[in-house]
Amino acid sequence: YDPETVDNYEAGIKSEWMDNRLRVNANLFYMEYDDKQEELQLPDDNDTGQKTVVENASTATIQGVEVDVQAFINENLSLRANIGYLDSSYDDFTYEGIAGPVDLSDLEFRRAPDWTGSLDATYEWDIGSGSAWVRGAYHYIGDHFVNVENSPELENDAQSLVAASVNYSINAFTFSVFGRNLSDEDGYIHGYDVAGLWSYAATRPPRTYGLEVVYNFGE
């Protein structure tokens, strides 16, 4: 298959207020894809199986806006919020199937929710010769499909993901106790259809707890 190309136009602003205690960044973008590469699951014309092929099957337009705000409440506490809106659509998405041309232009982009957002808070303080911080985070992902064909069984509902961690850093070591997906949201990361007979997908890890130790050899 040939390369895909994209013309990307962006306009944004980065600003700092209140003696650099408040940072506001915003970005508008507009993208035009040509010869966009798509992974297609097709019946294999040599046997009863399926083949996955990549073709330059579509042209598409993607546009949206992102806003990021970070506030340093005091020397210990910082907050950060982010929101994004994405409008993505195929201008043309056709390929030559076994029975003739197939038009998928009305489908939605996979893994492209209209709305995403996040909010996190970090509290830091010194302990002895090291530093500690506690962090909590919330992440919203709007409903979206995870496969090209928009199979109903491979659609994610809107998800609200929560994570938290307690961390301590001293010298070259960082110790962390963490919890991820604390809301135990079910969801798919990506998925595929199998010859129109069934679908399979990789799932999001469930509620997870752990202990992590990092050593930085550069220090």
Contacts in CASP RR format, 6 or more apart in sequence:
PFRMAT RR
TARGET T0000
AUTHOR 0000-0000-0000
METHOD contacts of the structure
MODEL  1
YDPETVDNYEAGIKSEWMDNRLRVNANLFYMEYDDKQEELQLPDDNDTGQ
KTVVENASTATIQGVEVDVQAFINENLSLRANIGYLDSSYDDFTYEGIAG
PVDLSDLEFRRAPDWTGSLDATYEWDIGSGSAWVRGAYHYIGDHFVNVEN
SPELENDAQSLVAASVNYSINAFTFSVFGRNLSDEDGYIHGYDVAGLWSY
AATRPPRTYGLEVVYNFGE
1 37 0 8 1.000
1 54 0 8 1.000
1 55 0 8 1.000
1 56 0 8 1.000
2 35 0 8 1.000
2 56 0 8 1.000
3 35 0 8 1.000
4 33 0 8 1.000
4 34 0 8 1.000
4 35 0 8 1.000
4 36 0 8 1.000
4 37 0 8 1.000
4 56 0 8 1.000
5 33 0 8 1.000
5 34 0 8 1.000
5 35 0 8 1.000
6 31 0 8 1.000
6 32 0 8 1.000
6 33 0 8 1.000
6 34 0 8 1.000
7 31 0 8 1.000
7 32 0 8 1.000
7 34 0 8 1.000
8 29 0 8 1.000
8 30 0 8 1.000
8 31 0 8 1.000
9 29 0 8 1.000
9 30 0 8 1.000
9 31 0 8 1.000
10 27 0 8 1.000
10 28 0 8 1.000
10 29 0 8 1.000
10 30 0 8 1.000
11 27 0 8 1.000
11 28 0 8 1.000
12 25 0 8 1.000
12 26 0 8 1.000
12 27 0 8 1.000
12 28 0 8 1.000
13 24 0 8 1.000
13 25 0 8 1.000
13 26 0 8 1.000
14 23 0 8 1.000
14 25 0 8 1.000
15 23 0 8 1.000
15 24 0 8 1.000
15 25 0 8 1.000
16 22 0 8 1.000
16 23 0 8 1.000
17 23 0 8 1.000
17 24 0 8 1.000
20 72 0 8 1.000
21 71 0 8 1.000
21 72 0 8 1.000
22 69 0 8 1.000
22 70 0 8 1.000
22 71 0 8 1.000
22 72 0 8 1.000
23 68 0 8 1.000
23 69 0 8 1.000
23 70 0 8 1.000
23 71 0 8 1.000
24 67 0 8 1.000
24 68 0 8 1.000
24 69 0 8 1.000
25 67 0 8 1.000
25 68 0 8 1.000
25 69 0 8 1.000
26 65 0 8 1.000
26 66 0 8 1.000
26 67 0 8 1.000
26 68 0 8 1.000
27 65 0 8 1.000
27 66 0 8 1.000
27 67 0 8 1.000
28 64 0 8 1.000
28 65 0 8 1.000
29 62 0 8 1.000
29 63 0 8 1.000
29 64 0 8 1.000
29 65 0 8 1.000
29 66 0 8 1.000
30 61 0 8 1.000
30 62 0 8 1.000
30 63 0 8 1.000
30 64 0 8 1.000
31 61 0 8 1.000
31 62 0 8 1.000
31 63 0 8 1.000
32 59 0 8 1.000
32 60 0 8 1.000
32 61 0 8 1.000
33 58 0 8 1.000
33 59 0 8 1.000
33 60 0 8 1.000
33 61 0 8 1.000
33 62 0 8 1.000
34 59 0 8 1.000
35 56 0 8 1.000
35 59 0 8 1.000
36 56 0 8 1.000
36 57 0 8 1.000
36 58 0 8 1.000
36 59 0 8 1.000
36 60 0 8 1.000
37 54 0 8 1.000
37 55 0 8 1.000
37 56 0 8 1.000
37 57 0 8 1.000
38 54 0 8 1.000
38 55 0 8 1.000
38 56 0 8 1.000
38 57 0 8 1.000
38 58 0 8 1.000
38 93 0 8 1.000
38 95 0 8 1.000
38 148 0 8 1.000
39 52 0 8 1.000
39 53 0 8 1.000
39 54 0 8 1.000
39 148 0 8 1.000
40 52 0 8 1.000
40 53 0 8 1.000
40 54 0 8 1.000
40 55 0 8 1.000
40 57 0 8 1.000
40 95 0 8 1.000
40 148 0 8 1.000
41 50 0 8 1.000
41 51 0 8 1.000
41 52 0 8 1.000
41 148 0 8 1.000
41 149 0 8 1.000
41 192 0 8 1.000
41 193 0 8 1.000
41 194 0 8 1.000
41 195 0 8 1.000
42 50 0 8 1.000
42 51 0 8 1.000
42 52 0 8 1.000
42 53 0 8 1.000
42 97 0 8 1.000
42 98 0 8 1.000
43 49 0 8 1.000
43 50 0 8 1.000
43 51 0 8 1.000
43 98 0 8 1.000
43 195 0 8 1.000
44 50 0 8 1.000
44 51 0 8 1.000
45 98 0 8 1.000
49 195 0 8 1.000
50 194 0 8 1.000
50 195 0 8 1.000
52 192 0 8 1.000
55 95 0 8 1.000
57 93 0 8 1.000
57 94 0 8 1.000
57 95 0 8 1.000
57 104 0 8 1.000
58 90 0 8 1.000
58 91 0 8 1.000
58 92 0 8 1.000
58 93 0 8 1.000
58 94 0 8 1.000
58 104 0 8 1.000
58 105 0 8 1.000
59 90 0 8 1.000
59 91 0 8 1.000
59 92 0 8 1.000
59 93 0 8 1.000
60 88 0 8 1.000
60 89 0 8 1.000
60 90 0 8 1.000
60 91 0 8 1.000
60 93 0 8 1.000
60 109 0 8 1.000
61 88 0 8 1.000
61 89 0 8 1.000
61 91 0 8 1.000
62 86 0 8 1.000
62 87 0 8 1.000
62 88 0 8 1.000
62 109 0 8 1.000
62 112 0 8 1.000
63 86 0 8 1.000
63 87 0 8 1.000
63 88 0 8 1.000
64 84 0 8 1.000
64 85 0 8 1.000
64 86 0 8 1.000
64 87 0 8 1.000
65 84 0 8 1.000
65 85 0 8 1.000
66 82 0 8 1.000
66 83 0 8 1.000
66 84 0 8 1.000
66 85 0 8 1.000
67 82 0 8 1.000
67 83 0 8 1.000
67 84 0 8 1.000
68 80 0 8 1.000
68 81 0 8 1.000
68 82 0 8 1.000
69 80 0 8 1.000
69 81 0 8 1.000
69 82 0 8 1.000
70 78 0 8 1.000
70 79 0 8 1.000
70 80 0 8 1.000
70 81 0 8 1.000
71 78 0 8 1.000
71 79 0 8 1.000
71 80 0 8 1.000
72 78 0 8 1.000
73 79 0 8 1.000
76 123 0 8 1.000
76 124 0 8 1.000
76 125 0 8 1.000
77 121 0 8 1.000
77 122 0 8 1.000
77 123 0 8 1.000
77 124 0 8 1.000
78 121 0 8 1.000
78 122 0 8 1.000
78 124 0 8 1.000
79 119 0 8 1.000
79 120 0 8 1.000
79 121 0 8 1.000
80 118 0 8 1.000
80 119 0 8 1.000
80 120 0 8 1.000
80 121 0 8 1.000
80 122 0 8 1.000
81 117 0 8 1.000
81 118 0 8 1.000
81 119 0 8 1.000
82 116 0 8 1.000
82 117 0 8 1.000
82 118 0 8 1.000
82 119 0 8 1.000
83 115 0 8 1.000
83 116 0 8 1.000
83 117 0 8 1.000
84 115 0 8 1.000
84 116 0 8 1.000
84 117 0 8 1.000
85 114 0 8 1.000
85 115 0 8 1.000
86 112 0 8 1.000
86 113 0 8 1.000
86 114 0 8 1.000
86 115 0 8 1.000
86 116 0 8 1.000
87 114 0 8 1.000
88 108 0 8 1.000
88 109 0 8 1.000
88 112 0 8 1.000
89 108 0 8 1.000
89 109 0 8 1.000
90 104 0 8 1.000
90 105 0 8 1.000
90 106 0 8 1.000
90 107 0 8 1.000
90 109 0 8 1.000
91 105 0 8 1.000
92 105 0 8 1.000
93 103 0 8 1.000
93 104 0 8 1.000
93 105 0 8 1.000
93 107 0 8 1.000
94 101 0 8 1.000
94 102 0 8 1.000
94 103 0 8 1.000
94 104 0 8 1.000
94 105 0 8 1.000
95 101 0 8 1.000
95 102 0 8 1.000
95 104 0 8 1.000
96 102 0 8 1.000
104 148 0 8 1.000
104 149 0 8 1.000
107 148 0 8 1.000
107 149 0 8 1.000
107 150 0 8 1.000
108 144 0 8 1.000
108 145 0 8 1.000
108 150 0 8 1.000
109 145 0 8 1.000
110 144 0 8 1.000
110 145 0 8 1.000
110 146 0 8 1.000
110 147 0 8 1.000
110 148 0 8 1.000
110 150 0 8 1.000
110 190 0 8 1.000
111 144 0 8 1.000
111 145 0 8 1.000
111 146 0 8 1.000
111 190 0 8 1.000
112 144 0 8 1.000
113 141 0 8 1.000
113 142 0 8 1.000
113 143 0 8 1.000
113 144 0 8 1.000
113 158 0 8 1.000
114 142 0 8 1.000
115 140 0 8 1.000
115 142 0 8 1.000
116 139 0 8 1.000
116 140 0 8 1.000
116 141 0 8 1.000
116 142 0 8 1.000
117 139 0 8 1.000
117 140 0 8 1.000
117 141 0 8 1.000
118 137 0 8 1.000
118 138 0 8 1.000
118 139 0 8 1.000
118 140 0 8 1.000
119 137 0 8 1.000
119 138 0 8 1.000
120 135 0 8 1.000
120 136 0 8 1.000
120 137 0 8 1.000
120 138 0 8 1.000
121 135 0 8 1.000
121 136 0 8 1.000
121 137 0 8 1.000
122 133 0 8 1.000
122 134 0 8 1.000
122 135 0 8 1.000
122 136 0 8 1.000
123 133 0 8 1.000
123 134 0 8 1.000
123 135 0 8 1.000
124 131 0 8 1.000
124 132 0 8 1.000
124 133 0 8 1.000
125 131 0 8 1.000
125 132 0 8 1.000
125 133 0 8 1.000
126 132 0 8 1.000
127 168 0 8 1.000
129 170 0 8 1.000
129 171 0 8 1.000
130 168 0 8 1.000
130 169 0 8 1.000
130 170 0 8 1.000
130 171 0 8 1.000
131 168 0 8 1.000
131 169 0 8 1.000
131 170 0 8 1.000
132 166 0 8 1.000
132 167 0 8 1.000
132 168 0 8 1.000
132 169 0 8 1.000
133 167 0 8 1.000
134 164 0 8 1.000
134 165 0 8 1.000
134 166 0 8 1.000
134 167 0 8 1.000
135 164 0 8 1.000
135 165 0 8 1.000
135 167 0 8 1.000
136 162 0 8 1.000
136 163 0 8 1.000
136 164 0 8 1.000
136 165 0 8 1.000
137 162 0 8 1.000
137 163 0 8 1.000
137 164 0 8 1.000
138 160 0 8 1.000
138 161 0 8 1.000
138 162 0 8 1.000
139 160 0 8 1.000
139 161 0 8 1.000
139 162 0 8 1.000
139 163 0 8 1.000
140 158 0 8 1.000
140 159 0 8 1.000
140 160 0 8 1.000
140 161 0 8 1.000
141 156 0 8 1.000
141 158 0 8 1.000
141 159 0 8 1.000
141 161 0 8 1.000
142 156 0 8 1.000
142 158 0 8 1.000
142 159 0 8 1.000
143 155 0 8 1.000
143 156 0 8 1.000
143 157 0 8 1.000
143 158 0 8 1.000
144 155 0 8 1.000
144 156 0 8 1.000
145 151 0 8 1.000
145 154 0 8 1.000
145 155 0 8 1.000
145 156 0 8 1.000
146 154 0 8 1.000
146 155 0 8 1.000
146 156 0 8 1.000
146 188 0 8 1.000
146 189 0 8 1.000
146 190 0 8 1.000
146 191 0 8 1.000
146 201 0 8 1.000
147 154 0 8 1.000
147 190 0 8 1.000
147 191 0 8 1.000
147 192 0 8 1.000
147 193 0 8 1.000
147 199 0 8 1.000
147 201 0 8 1.000
149 193 0 8 1.000
151 193 0 8 1.000
151 199 0 8 1.000
153 199 0 8 1.000
154 188 0 8 1.000
154 191 0 8 1.000
154 193 0 8 1.000
154 199 0 8 1.000
154 201 0 8 1.000
156 187 0 8 1.000
156 188 0 8 1.000
159 185 0 8 1.000
159 187 0 8 1.000
160 183 0 8 1.000
160 185 0 8 1.000
161 181 0 8 1.000
161 183 0 8 1.000
161 185 0 8 1.000
162 181 0 8 1.000
162 182 0 8 1.000
162 183 0 8 1.000
163 178 0 8 1.000
163 179 0 8 1.000
163 180 0 8 1.000
163 181 0 8 1.000
163 182 0 8 1.000
164 178 0 8 1.000
164 179 0 8 1.000
164 182 0 8 1.000
165 176 0 8 1.000
165 177 0 8 1.000
165 178 0 8 1.000
165 179 0 8 1.000
166 176 0 8 1.000
166 177 0 8 1.000
166 178 0 8 1.000
167 174 0 8 1.000
167 175 0 8 1.000
167 176 0 8 1.000
167 177 0 8 1.000
168 174 0 8 1.000
168 175 0 8 1.000
168 176 0 8 1.000
169 175 0 8 1.000
171 219 0 8 1.000
172 215 0 8 1.000
172 216 0 8 1.000
172 217 0 8 1.000
172 218 0 8 1.000
172 219 0 8 1.000
173 213 0 8 1.000
173 214 0 8 1.000
173 215 0 8 1.000
173 216 0 8 1.000
174 212 0 8 1.000
174 213 0 8 1.000
174 214 0 8 1.000
174 216 0 8 1.000
175 211 0 8 1.000
175 212 0 8 1.000
175 213 0 8 1.000
176 211 0 8 1.000
176 212 0 8 1.000
176 213 0 8 1.000
176 214 0 8 1.000
177 209 0 8 1.000
177 210 0 8 1.000
177 211 0 8 1.000
177 212 0 8 1.000
178 209 0 8 1.000
178 210 0 8 1.000
178 211 0 8 1.000
178 212 0 8 1.000
179 207 0 8 1.000
179 208 0 8 1.000
179 209 0 8 1.000
179 210 0 8 1.000
180 205 0 8 1.000
180 207 0 8 1.000
180 208 0 8 1.000
180 209 0 8 1.000
181 204 0 8 1.000
181 205 0 8 1.000
181 206 0 8 1.000
181 207 0 8 1.000
181 208 0 8 1.000
182 207 0 8 1.000
183 207 0 8 1.000
184 206 0 8 1.000
184 207 0 8 1.000
185 204 0 8 1.000
186 203 0 8 1.000
186 204 0 8 1.000
186 206 0 8 1.000
187 203 0 8 1.000
187 204 0 8 1.000
188 201 0 8 1.000
188 202 0 8 1.000
188 203 0 8 1.000
188 204 0 8 1.000
189 201 0 8 1.000
189 202 0 8 1.000
189 203 0 8 1.000
189 204 0 8 1.000
190 201 0 8 1.000
190 202 0 8 1.000
191 199 0 8 1.000
191 200 0 8 1.000
191 201 0 8 1.000
191 202 0 8 1.000
192 199 0 8 1.000
192 200 0 8 1.000
192 201 0 8 1.000
193 199 0 8 1.000
194 200 0 8 1.000
END
